[in-house]
Amino acid sequence: MKLREIFATNLRRMRHASGLSQEELAHRAGINRNYVGLLERAANSPTLDTIERLAEELGVAPARFFDDQADH
């Protein structure tokens, strides 16, 4: 699996585990809801700043997005 796909899968799993919609996560992280959807479909790559904001809102270490063995 490519890194972008690993990120997408983990983002979606973590968001669901947190009980947040794409819209709510986007609002809290200060990014566009459509962008969250693009990230979760691996259609776009996030910046480091975006990764940091998403991790903060989900309460995880940024590196967790790239763990291909992550148990979320």
C-alpha positions, 0 to 999 in steps of 0.5 A: 500500500502506498503511503498516501493510502495508508494515511487515508485509511488511518485518517478515516479510521481515527475520525470514525473512532472519534465519532466525528463527521468529515465536516466536524473534523474539518471545522475543528482543524480549520480546513475545508470539508471537501479537502478531508474527503480528498485526503480520505480517498487518497486523492490528495496529499496533506501538508505537514501543517495539515497533518499536525492539525488533524493529529491535534484534533484527533488526539493522536501523534502525527506519526500514527497516520503512517503506521500501516499496522495501526489498530484504530 
